[in-house]
Amino acid sequence: MYLHLQNFLNDRLKVIDDAEYKNKESFKRVKEIIEEIKDVEGKDKVVCDFTEYNPLHKGHKYALEEGKKYGIFVSVLPGPLERSGRGVPYLFDRYIRARMAIEAGADLVVEGPAMGILGSGQYMRCLIKMFYCLGADYIVRGYIPEPTIEKVIEKINKGYHIRVKPYKIICIESGEVLGEKLEIDNYVIASMSQTIYKLNEEEKLNFNPKFIFVRRLEGISGTKIREAVLKGRFDSVKDMLPESTLKILEDLKSVGLERFILRRFDDLILRTANYDELIKYLPERLAKHIENNRPYHSVNEIKAILPNGFSKHVKERVISILEARISKEIRKKYVSNYPAEIRILGISKRIS
């Protein structure tokens, strides 16, 4: 637990630094590596995806294999603080998850944004800017079949973009209303399209990658897999996991699986909630609401008084913000400056 805490605190400082500085040499180095991989693989296109691999299952591997038909595969793997887009801790740190990606066939894995402390719009901007810096020709996205997403995919495949509003999914170019809402994974597709449009308008990126849409495999449950891993019962979900992931899990179990499992640092959260001036981290109204209900003796007490938001994950993200203690201003600069550096987490063994 002490090592995990040290890593968390180091990541916190890294996020703060990334709000101010850029390592331009890292961009140059990654571009050189991408060109080397292209030469080795005999491919001339870059395929990117962002997936948390929490852990990597057969659905992820299927999307990876489909993507590799179009070019070399670069996985953007979030990221510092080890908190997911849902705000909760990952099962394992990004280095273990990167190993899963490489063993499953990814050519290159780079570090993505600190998703757990960012709003969905903020981390989507970070991801699109990372794809742009990596020179993505294609973006892979898994989807769940439903009438609205089929319309969304049709428009995107024609080169159009999508705008997402509460209970209204719109094609920007045609103005057509495509539906009212989307499944969460499908929502990411629409949000990504909207963000590409925004960044092209605001930052003149001229970034127009094509999408590779991969229908989600049925019968795979990330929740069931995580529950089985926490219990060390991999056999109960072995049909959902590729052999490469099972091998890594068995290796971890052989030296003590528990030492690798990530947890929240409740003491940090409670110290912030009970003693800090919370307006530094949160919107004023929410900050005052939390302060007015002090003191707290458990993280669950904090969650109990938090209001619900449009996103069902908003409470966990608030908890992650209290845990990380990185101000609103720094988070805003972090997104604006992103990526400050392209950090490599893994390279295919086929590359020298």
Secondary structure, 3 states (H helix, E strand, C coil): CHHHHHHHHHHHHHHHHHCCCCCHHHHHHHHHHHHHHHHHHCCCCEEEEECCCCCCCHHHHHHHHHHCCCCEEEEEECCHHHECCCCCECCCCHHHHHHHHHHHCCCEEEECCCHHHCCHHHHHHHHHHHHHHHCCCEEEEEECCCHHHHHHHHHHHCCCCEEEECCEEEECCCCCEEECCCCHHHHHHHHHHHHHHHHHHHHCCCCCCEEEEEECCCCCCHHHHHHHHHCCCHHHHHHHCCHHHHHHHHHHHHCCHHHHCCCCCHHHHHHHHHHCCHHHCCCHHHHHHHHHCCCCCCHHHHHHHCCCCCCCCHHHHHHHHHHHCCCHHHHHHHHHHCCCCCCEEEECCCCC
